[in-house]
Amino acid sequence: MRMTNKIMQNNSLYNINNNKQLVDKLSTQMSTNKKITRPSDDPVIAVRALRLRSDVAQITQYHEKNAEDAKSWLKVTSDALDTTTEVLRKMTEQATRGAEDDLGYDNLEIIVTQLKSLRDEYYSTGNVDFAGRYIFTGYRTNSTLTYTEDATEEYKIYEKLDVSAVDTLNYTTIGDLKGISKENYDPTTATQPGEDENNIVNGDIYRIMLSYDDLKNAADGQNLTIEYVSNETTVPPQTTPLVQPADIIYMSSTANPNPYEAIQDPANAGKAILIPETGELLLGKDLYDAQFNINKTPQTSPLTAESQIRISYDKNTWKKGDMRPQHYFECTKKNPDGTSIDYNWSKDESTNPPTNYISMNGESQIIEYDVGYNQKIRVNTLANEVFSMGMDRVIDDLENALSKLKEIDTARTNLKHMMDGIKEGEPGYENIKATYAAADKAYTYIRHNMQKKFEHLISQVEGFQSNANVAVTDSGTRADRLDLIINRLSTQKTTFKTLQSANEDIDVTEVTVQLTSMDNSYNSALMATSKILQNSLMNYL
């Protein structure tokens, strides 16, 4: 092959250009600290870089955002649960004090007032929020657990119970002792109000305490139904009335005779009485034995211990502190414009067993956070796992019992003052003595019932405390697990960033040596080429 000066010049320029490109590549790597600036520089590194960057971005999202958000949510929940358990502990202390049988009305009133205050704090804790999202209300994070002010909203509520919901209310008939005083009782006149010990009757009444009081009354359109699920295999499940509508009586607590005395009338033994003001459903003895008593021999009740009882009723007035029904029950809100909103209803009747609304266990509204590859963690605790509707009703029942105790305590005090003003043997002495004995007997019955209610409250609060402890344990377990996940994510993040750096970043020392070497080569090439370019064939002619 014939080598000419032109070929030598071209080869020299080509080599100089290659050196220049290598110098440029190395200087670019030095300035960017990256091995490549475009995918074509090294496709293998480029593909691996995309994968590693995606992994690092995901781990960063899990570690710095999702996991931290979940941790904050669990911390707020933990603080709220700690408050709840402390409130329940104080309630147990107050209930234990109230169970002492030597306390008078004044001391009991103070205890009940404190219990009401603790109850309000118990439920208000359920309104705790995290970053504007209420933490105990499931998917409805924009809704408080309780009403924060009085409201008028009409709901049809479907409450699910079993036979254990039927309890007994101890009731003492005090007759004309209520409101007795020297202004309306003259012991010297036989026709004046007065009672004998034989007229003081104490007994138990079968009752179901609904979850709400202040229900709609009959005049406003109350439509209460009492049914049980008689066949769960049909679509929808077959229900059968436990009490016929004609056997349900709506009666105000101020009626005369009052509902508690009316249900003991043999004429009402087969009926049920709803007291809208208190939310109590009183059951006549015959009705109870025929439909609700599963221990009667022979048993006539169609129920078993597992049977689901469904009671529907209407409520349209709400006080501050009342629990919102959509967090606990299947219910339908009736809007003023005639439309309605269904809450917690199941539209899928293909389930086995099929239901036309959700089971007694309630609707599961679990909120989970993605905190790792194919890894989720639950962050929320549901209201029905901590805040029992029963707390409100137990305190209400205790308050009603205290009101009854106040009535008889006032009557007994008035009679004692009147008796102190009459000497033995004077006209009316025997009458007032007999009336006072009746009042004292009634007081003994009612005070003993009050003590039993405090003892019942202790066991109830212990049950609520047990639920709260379970919730605390579950929340703490999730928090501990999240801490482990966060630690692992931190390690993974470091590992993947190290891999990313090893794949993308240059070795500065090595590149510096290469750049220096290439720069020397470039300068040497320039010097050699300058000598070559100085000579041509004409220099030898």
C-alpha positions as CSV (number, residue, x, y, z in Angstrom):
1,M,0.0,0.0,0.0
2,R,1.4,3.4,-1.0
3,M,1.5,5.8,2.0
4,T,1.3,9.4,1.1
5,N,1.6,12.6,3.2
6,K,-2.1,13.2,2.8
7,I,-2.9,9.8,4.2
8,M,-0.6,10.5,7.2
9,Q,-2.2,13.9,7.7
10,N,-5.7,12.4,7.6
11,N,-4.7,9.6,10.0
12,S,-3.2,12.1,12.4
13,L,-6.3,14.3,12.4
14,Y,-8.5,11.3,12.9
15,N,-6.4,10.2,15.9
16,I,-6.4,13.7,17.3
17,N,-10.2,13.8,17.0
18,N,-10.5,10.5,18.8
19,N,-8.2,11.7,21.6
20,K,-10.3,14.9,21.8
21,Q,-13.5,12.8,22.1
22,L,-12.0,10.7,24.9
23,V,-10.8,13.8,26.7
24,D,-14.3,15.4,26.3
25,K,-15.9,12.2,27.6
26,L,-13.6,12.0,30.6
27,S,-14.0,15.7,31.4
28,T,-17.8,15.3,31.1
29,Q,-17.6,12.4,33.6
30,M,-15.5,14.5,35.9
31,S,-18.0,17.4,35.8
32,T,-21.1,15.3,36.2
33,N,-19.7,12.4,38.3
34,K,-21.7,10.1,36.1
35,K,-20.5,7.3,33.8
36,I,-23.0,8.1,31.0
37,T,-24.9,11.1,29.9
38,R,-27.2,9.4,27.4
39,P,-28.4,5.8,27.0
40,S,-26.4,5.2,23.9
41,D,-23.2,5.7,25.9
42,D,-23.7,2.4,27.6
43,P,-27.2,0.7,27.2
44,V,-26.5,-1.9,29.9
45,I,-25.7,0.8,32.5
46,A,-28.7,2.8,31.2
47,V,-31.2,-0.1,31.7
48,R,-29.8,-1.0,35.1
49,A,-29.9,2.7,36.1
50,L,-33.6,2.9,35.2
51,R,-34.4,-0.1,37.3
52,L,-32.4,1.0,40.3
53,R,-33.8,4.6,40.1
54,S,-37.3,3.1,40.1
55,D,-36.5,1.0,43.1
56,V,-35.0,3.9,45.0
57,A,-38.0,6.1,44.2
58,Q,-40.4,3.5,45.5
59,I,-38.4,2.9,48.7
60,T,-38.1,6.6,49.2
61,Q,-41.9,6.9,48.8
62,Y,-42.5,4.1,51.3
63,H,-39.9,5.2,53.8
64,E,-40.2,9.0,53.8
65,K,-43.9,9.4,53.1
66,N,-46.2,6.3,53.4
67,A,-44.5,4.8,56.5
68,E,-44.1,8.2,58.2
69,D,-47.7,9.1,57.5
70,A,-48.8,5.7,58.9
71,K,-46.6,6.1,61.9
72,S,-48.1,9.5,62.7
73,W,-51.6,8.1,62.3
74,L,-50.8,5.3,64.7
75,K,-49.3,7.7,67.2
76,V,-52.4,9.9,67.2
77,T,-54.5,6.7,67.7
78,S,-52.3,5.5,70.5
79,D,-52.6,8.8,72.3
80,A,-56.4,8.8,72.0
81,L,-56.6,5.2,73.2
82,D,-54.4,6.1,76.2
83,T,-56.9,8.9,77.1
84,T,-59.8,6.5,76.7
85,T,-58.3,3.9,79.0
86,E,-57.5,6.6,81.6
87,V,-61.1,7.8,81.4
88,L,-62.4,4.3,81.9
89,R,-60.1,3.8,84.8
90,K,-61.5,6.9,86.5
91,M,-65.0,5.7,85.7
92,T,-64.3,2.4,87.5
93,E,-63.1,4.3,90.5
94,Q,-66.3,6.4,90.6
95,A,-68.6,3.4,90.1
96,T,-66.8,1.6,92.9
97,R,-67.4,4.6,95.2
98,G,-71.1,4.7,94.1
99,A,-71.5,1.0,94.9
100,E,-71.0,1.7,98.6
101,D,-74.3,1.2,100.3
102,D,-73.9,4.0,103.0
103,L,-73.8,7.0,100.6
104,G,-76.7,9.4,100.6
105,Y,-78.4,11.1,97.6
106,D,-76.1,14.1,97.7
107,N,-72.9,12.0,97.4
108,L,-74.5,9.9,94.7
109,E,-75.4,12.9,92.7
110,I,-71.8,14.1,92.8
111,I,-70.6,10.7,91.6
112,V,-73.2,10.6,88.8
113,T,-72.3,14.1,87.7
114,Q,-68.6,13.1,87.5
115,L,-69.6,9.9,85.6
116,K,-71.5,12.0,83.0
117,S,-68.5,14.3,82.6
118,L,-66.2,11.3,82.1
119,R,-68.7,9.8,79.6
120,D,-68.7,13.0,77.6
121,E,-64.9,12.9,77.5
122,Y,-65.0,9.2,76.5
123,Y,-67.0,9.9,73.4
124,S,-65.4,13.3,72.6
125,T,-62.1,11.4,72.3
126,G,-63.6,9.6,69.4
127,N,-63.6,12.9,67.5
128,V,-59.8,13.1,67.5
129,D,-58.4,13.8,64.0
130,F,-55.1,13.4,62.1
131,A,-54.4,16.1,59.5
132,G,-58.1,16.8,59.2
133,R,-59.1,13.2,59.0
134,Y,-61.1,11.7,61.8
135,I,-59.3,8.5,62.9
136,F,-62.1,6.4,64.3
137,T,-64.8,6.7,61.6
138,G,-63.6,4.3,59.0
139,Y,-63.8,5.5,55.4
140,R,-65.8,8.5,56.5
141,T,-62.8,10.4,57.6
142,N,-64.5,13.7,57.0
143,S,-67.3,13.0,59.6
144,T,-67.0,13.3,63.3
145,L,-67.9,10.3,65.5
146,T,-70.5,12.4,67.5
147,Y,-72.6,15.4,66.8
148,T,-70.7,18.5,67.9
149,E,-73.9,20.5,68.2
150,D,-77.6,19.9,68.4
151,A,-79.1,18.9,65.0
152,T,-82.3,17.9,63.3
153,E,-81.8,15.0,60.9
154,E,-84.3,12.2,60.3
155,Y,-83.0,8.6,60.3
156,K,-84.6,5.2,60.1
157,I,-82.2,3.1,62.2
158,Y,-82.0,-0.7,62.0
159,E,-80.5,-2.1,65.2
160,K,-79.3,-5.7,65.4
161,L,-79.5,-7.5,68.8
162,D,-79.7,-10.9,70.3
163,V,-81.6,-12.3,73.3
164,S,-78.8,-11.1,75.7
165,A,-80.0,-7.5,75.0
166,V,-83.1,-8.3,77.1
167,D,-82.4,-7.2,80.7
168,T,-84.5,-6.6,83.8
169,L,-85.4,-3.2,85.2
170,N,-86.0,-3.2,88.9
171,Y,-89.0,-0.9,89.5
172,T,-90.6,0.2,92.8
173,T,-94.1,1.5,92.8
174,I,-94.3,4.5,95.2
175,G,-97.9,5.6,94.4
176,D,-98.8,8.9,96.0
177,L,-95.5,9.3,97.8
178,K,-94.2,11.1,94.8
179,G,-94.1,14.9,95.5
180,I,-95.7,14.5,99.0
181,S,-95.2,17.4,101.3
182,K,-97.0,19.3,104.1
183,E,-98.8,21.4,101.4
184,N,-100.6,18.4,99.9
185,Y,-100.7,15.9,102.8
186,D,-102.7,16.3,105.9
187,P,-102.3,13.2,108.1
188,T,-105.3,14.0,110.2
189,T,-107.6,13.7,107.1
190,A,-108.0,10.1,105.9
191,T,-108.8,11.3,102.3
192,Q,-105.5,13.1,101.9
193,P,-102.6,11.4,99.9
194,G,-100.7,8.8,101.8
195,E,-99.4,5.3,101.3
196,D,-99.2,2.1,103.3
197,E,-96.2,-0.3,103.3
198,N,-98.4,-2.9,101.6
199,N,-98.8,-0.6,98.6
200,I,-95.1,-0.4,98.0
201,V,-94.5,-3.0,95.4
202,N,-91.0,-3.9,94.0
203,G,-90.4,-6.1,91.0
204,D,-88.5,-6.6,87.8
205,I,-89.7,-5.5,84.3
206,Y,-88.3,-7.1,81.1
207,R,-86.7,-4.4,79.0
208,I,-84.6,-3.7,75.9
209,M,-82.6,-0.5,76.0
210,L,-82.3,0.8,72.5
211,S,-79.1,2.6,71.6
212,Y,-80.8,6.0,71.5
213,D,-83.2,8.0,73.5
214,D,-85.4,11.0,72.4
215,L,-87.0,9.0,69.6
216,K,-89.8,10.1,67.4
217,N,-93.2,9.6,69.2
218,A,-96.3,8.1,67.7
219,A,-97.7,11.5,66.8
220,D,-94.6,12.4,64.7
221,G,-94.8,9.1,62.8
222,Q,-92.8,6.6,64.9
223,N,-92.9,3.2,63.2
224,L,-91.1,0.7,65.3
225,T,-90.8,-2.9,64.1
226,I,-89.5,-5.9,66.1
227,E,-88.4,-8.9,63.9
228,Y,-86.0,-11.8,63.9
229,V,-84.2,-13.5,61.0
230,S,-86.1,-16.8,60.6
231,N,-84.3,-18.0,57.5
232,E,-80.9,-16.8,56.5
233,T,-80.7,-18.9,53.3
234,T,-83.3,-16.9,51.3
235,V,-82.7,-13.9,49.2
236,P,-83.2,-11.6,51.0
237,P,-83.2,-13.3,54.4
238,Q,-86.7,-14.1,55.7
239,T,-87.7,-12.1,58.8
240,T,-90.7,-12.8,61.0
241,P,-92.3,-10.3,63.5
242,L,-91.6,-11.1,67.2
243,V,-94.2,-8.5,68.2
244,Q,-97.2,-7.6,66.0
245,P,-97.6,-3.8,65.3
246,A,-100.9,-3.8,67.1
247,D,-99.2,-5.1,70.3
248,I,-96.8,-2.2,70.4
249,I,-97.9,0.8,72.6
250,Y,-96.2,4.2,72.4
251,M,-96.4,5.8,75.8
252,S,-94.7,8.9,77.2
253,S,-92.7,8.7,80.4
254,T,-95.1,11.4,81.9
255,A,-98.3,9.3,81.2
256,N,-100.5,8.4,84.1
257,P,-100.1,5.6,85.0
258,N,-96.5,5.7,83.8
259,P,-95.2,3.0,81.3
260,Y,-93.5,1.0,84.1
261,E,-96.7,0.5,85.9
262,A,-98.7,0.1,82.7
263,I,-96.6,-2.9,81.6
264,Q,-97.3,-4.6,84.9
265,D,-101.0,-4.4,84.2
266,P,-102.3,-7.9,83.3
267,A,-104.1,-6.4,80.4
268,N,-100.7,-5.4,78.9
269,A,-98.9,-8.7,79.7
270,G,-98.8,-9.7,76.0
271,K,-97.7,-6.2,74.7
272,A,-94.6,-4.1,74.4
273,I,-94.4,-0.4,75.4
274,L,-92.0,2.0,73.8
275,I,-91.0,5.0,75.8
276,P,-89.7,7.5,73.2
277,E,-88.1,9.9,75.7
278,T,-85.9,7.2,77.2
279,G,-85.5,4.7,74.3
280,E,-86.7,1.9,76.5
281,L,-88.8,-1.0,75.1
282,L,-90.7,-2.7,77.9
283,L,-91.9,-6.2,77.4
284,G,-95.0,-7.7,79.1
285,K,-94.4,-10.9,81.0
286,D,-96.5,-13.1,78.7
287,L,-94.8,-11.6,75.6
288,Y,-91.4,-12.2,77.1
289,D,-92.2,-15.8,78.0
290,A,-93.7,-16.5,74.6
291,Q,-91.2,-14.8,72.3
292,F,-87.9,-14.0,74.1
293,N,-87.4,-16.5,76.9
294,I,-85.2,-19.2,75.5
295,N,-84.8,-20.8,79.0
296,K,-88.4,-21.5,79.5
297,T,-89.5,-25.1,79.7
298,P,-91.1,-26.0,77.5
299,Q,-89.7,-23.3,75.2
300,T,-92.1,-21.4,73.1
301,S,-89.7,-18.7,71.9
302,P,-88.6,-19.1,68.2
303,L,-85.2,-17.7,69.2
304,T,-81.9,-19.2,70.0
305,A,-78.9,-17.6,71.7
306,E,-77.5,-16.9,68.2
307,S,-80.7,-15.5,66.6
308,Q,-80.5,-12.1,65.2
309,I,-83.2,-9.7,66.4
310,R,-83.8,-6.6,64.2
311,I,-85.5,-3.5,65.6
312,S,-86.1,-0.5,63.4
313,Y,-87.2,2.9,64.7
314,D,-87.2,6.6,63.8
315,K,-85.2,9.4,65.3
316,N,-85.1,13.0,64.1
317,T,-83.6,15.1,67.0
318,W,-79.9,14.9,68.1
319,K,-78.1,16.4,71.0
320,K,-74.5,17.4,71.2
321,G,-72.5,14.3,72.0
322,D,-74.9,11.8,70.4
323,M,-73.2,9.2,68.3
324,R,-73.8,9.5,64.6
325,P,-75.8,6.4,63.6
326,Q,-74.0,5.8,60.2
327,H,-70.8,4.8,62.2
328,Y,-72.7,1.9,63.9
329,F,-75.9,0.9,62.2
330,E,-77.5,0.3,58.9
331,C,-79.7,3.4,58.6
332,T,-81.4,5.6,56.1
333,K,-81.2,9.3,56.2
334,K,-84.3,11.1,54.9
335,N,-83.6,14.4,53.4
336,P,-86.1,17.3,53.4
337,D,-86.3,17.2,49.6
338,G,-87.7,13.7,49.7
339,T,-84.4,11.9,48.8
340,S,-82.7,9.5,51.1
341,I,-79.2,8.2,51.7
342,D,-78.6,4.5,52.7
343,Y,-75.6,3.8,55.0
344,N,-73.9,0.4,55.4
345,W,-76.4,-1.5,53.3
346,S,-75.2,-4.4,51.2
347,K,-76.5,-4.3,47.7
348,D,-75.0,-7.7,46.9
349,E,-77.5,-10.5,47.7
350,S,-75.3,-13.2,46.2
351,T,-73.3,-13.7,49.4
352,N,-73.7,-16.9,51.4
353,P,-75.6,-16.5,53.5
354,P,-77.2,-13.6,51.6
355,T,-78.1,-10.5,53.6
356,N,-80.2,-7.5,52.7
357,Y,-78.0,-5.4,55.0
358,I,-74.8,-6.1,56.7
359,S,-74.3,-8.6,59.6
360,M,-74.3,-8.0,63.3
361,N,-70.5,-7.7,63.2
362,G,-70.8,-4.4,61.3
363,E,-69.1,-3.2,58.2
364,S,-65.4,-3.5,58.0
365,Q,-63.8,-0.2,57.0
366,I,-60.2,-0.9,57.3
367,I,-57.7,1.7,56.0
368,E,-54.3,0.3,55.0
369,Y,-51.1,1.9,53.9
370,D,-48.6,0.5,51.3
371,V,-45.4,0.5,53.3
372,G,-43.3,-1.9,51.2
373,Y,-43.3,-4.2,48.1
374,N,-46.6,-6.0,48.3
375,Q,-46.8,-5.1,52.0
376,K,-49.6,-3.2,53.7
377,I,-50.3,-2.2,57.3
378,R,-53.6,-1.3,58.9
379,V,-53.5,2.2,60.5
380,N,-57.1,2.8,61.7
381,T,-59.1,1.6,64.7
382,L,-62.9,1.6,64.2
383,A,-65.2,3.3,66.6
384,N,-67.1,0.2,67.4
385,E,-63.9,-1.5,68.6
386,V,-63.4,1.1,71.3
387,F,-66.5,3.3,71.9
388,S,-69.5,1.3,72.9
389,M,-72.9,2.7,72.5
390,G,-73.8,0.9,75.7
391,M,-71.8,3.4,77.8
392,D,-74.2,6.3,77.1
393,R,-77.2,4.1,77.9
394,V,-75.8,2.7,81.1
395,I,-75.1,6.3,82.4
396,D,-78.6,7.4,81.3
397,D,-80.1,4.5,83.2
398,L,-78.1,5.4,86.2
399,E,-79.2,9.0,86.0
400,N,-82.9,8.0,85.7
401,A,-82.4,5.8,88.8
402,L,-80.9,8.7,90.7
403,S,-83.9,10.9,89.7
404,K,-86.2,8.2,91.2
405,L,-84.0,8.1,94.3
406,K,-84.3,11.9,94.6
407,E,-88.1,11.7,94.5
408,I,-88.4,9.2,97.3
409,D,-85.6,10.8,99.3
410,T,-87.4,14.2,99.1
411,A,-90.7,12.6,100.1
412,R,-89.0,10.7,103.0
413,T,-87.3,13.9,104.2
414,N,-90.6,15.9,104.1
415,L,-92.4,13.2,106.0
416,K,-89.7,13.1,108.6
417,H,-90.0,16.8,109.2
418,M,-93.7,16.5,109.4
419,M,-93.5,13.6,111.8
420,D,-91.1,15.5,114.0
421,G,-93.8,18.2,114.4
422,I,-96.4,15.7,115.8
423,K,-96.2,14.0,119.1
424,E,-97.1,10.4,119.6
425,G,-100.8,10.1,120.3
426,E,-101.8,13.3,118.6
427,P,-104.3,13.2,115.7
428,G,-102.6,12.1,112.4
429,Y,-99.5,10.6,114.2
430,E,-100.3,7.0,113.2
431,N,-101.1,8.0,109.6
432,I,-97.9,9.9,109.1
433,K,-96.0,7.2,110.8
434,A,-97.4,4.6,108.4
435,T,-96.8,6.8,105.5
436,Y,-93.2,7.4,106.6
437,A,-92.7,3.7,107.0
438,A,-93.9,3.2,103.4
439,A,-91.5,5.9,102.2
440,D,-88.7,4.4,104.1
441,K,-89.4,1.0,102.6
442,A,-89.6,2.4,99.1
443,Y,-86.3,4.3,99.7
444,T,-84.6,1.0,100.8
445,Y,-85.8,-0.7,97.6
446,I,-84.7,2.1,95.3
447,R,-81.4,2.7,97.1
448,H,-80.6,-1.0,96.9
449,N,-81.5,-0.9,93.2
450,M,-79.1,2.1,92.8
451,Q,-76.3,0.1,94.4
452,K,-77.0,-2.8,92.0
453,K,-76.8,-0.3,89.0
454,F,-73.4,0.9,90.2
455,E,-72.2,-2.7,90.5
456,H,-73.6,-3.3,87.0
457,L,-71.8,-0.2,85.8
458,I,-68.5,-1.6,87.2
459,S,-68.9,-4.8,85.1
460,Q,-69.9,-2.8,82.1
461,V,-66.9,-0.5,82.3
462,E,-64.6,-3.5,82.8
463,G,-66.0,-4.8,79.5
464,F,-65.4,-1.5,77.8
465,Q,-61.9,-1.4,79.3
466,S,-61.2,-4.9,78.0
467,N,-62.2,-3.7,74.5
468,A,-60.1,-0.6,74.8
469,N,-57.1,-2.8,76.0
470,V,-57.5,-5.0,73.0
471,A,-57.5,-1.9,70.7
472,V,-54.4,-0.6,72.5
473,T,-52.6,-3.9,72.0
474,D,-53.6,-4.1,68.4
475,S,-52.5,-0.6,67.7
476,G,-49.3,-1.1,69.6
477,T,-48.6,-4.3,67.7
478,R,-49.1,-2.5,64.4
479,A,-46.8,0.3,65.5
480,D,-44.1,-2.1,66.5
481,R,-44.4,-3.9,63.2
482,L,-44.2,-0.6,61.4
483,D,-41.0,0.3,63.2
484,L,-39.4,-2.9,62.0
485,I,-40.6,-2.1,58.5
486,I,-39.2,1.4,58.7
487,N,-35.8,0.0,59.8
488,R,-35.8,-2.5,57.0
489,L,-36.8,0.3,54.5
490,S,-33.9,2.4,55.7
491,T,-31.5,-0.5,55.2
492,Q,-32.9,-1.2,51.7
493,K,-32.8,2.4,50.8
494,T,-29.1,2.5,51.7
495,T,-28.4,-0.7,49.8
496,F,-30.2,0.4,46.6
497,K,-28.6,3.8,46.7
498,T,-25.2,2.1,47.0
499,L,-26.0,-0.1,44.0
500,Q,-27.3,3.0,42.1
501,S,-24.1,4.9,42.8
502,A,-21.9,1.9,41.8
503,N,-23.8,1.6,38.6
504,E,-23.9,5.3,37.6
505,D,-21.2,7.2,39.5
506,I,-17.6,7.3,38.3
507,D,-14.5,6.4,40.3
508,V,-13.0,9.9,40.6
509,T,-9.4,8.7,41.1
510,E,-9.5,6.4,38.1
511,V,-11.1,9.0,35.8
512,T,-8.6,11.6,37.0
513,V,-5.7,9.3,36.1
514,Q,-7.3,8.5,32.7
515,L,-8.0,12.2,32.0
516,T,-4.5,13.2,32.8
517,S,-3.1,10.4,30.6
518,M,-5.5,11.2,27.7
519,D,-4.6,14.9,28.0
520,N,-0.9,14.1,27.8
521,S,-1.7,11.8,24.8
522,Y,-3.7,14.6,23.2
523,N,-0.9,17.1,23.6
524,S,1.7,14.6,22.3
525,A,-0.4,13.9,19.3
526,L,-0.7,17.6,18.6
527,M,3.1,18.0,18.7
528,A,3.7,14.9,16.5
529,T,1.1,16.0,14.0
530,S,2.5,19.5,13.8
531,K,5.8,18.1,12.7
532,I,4.2,15.8,10.1
533,L,2.1,18.6,8.7
534,Q,5.2,20.7,8.2
535,N,6.7,18.4,5.5
536,S,5.3,17.6,2.2
537,L,6.7,16.1,-1.1
538,M,7.5,19.5,-2.3
539,N,10.2,19.8,0.4
540,Y,12.2,17.1,-1.4
541,L,11.9,18.2,-5.0
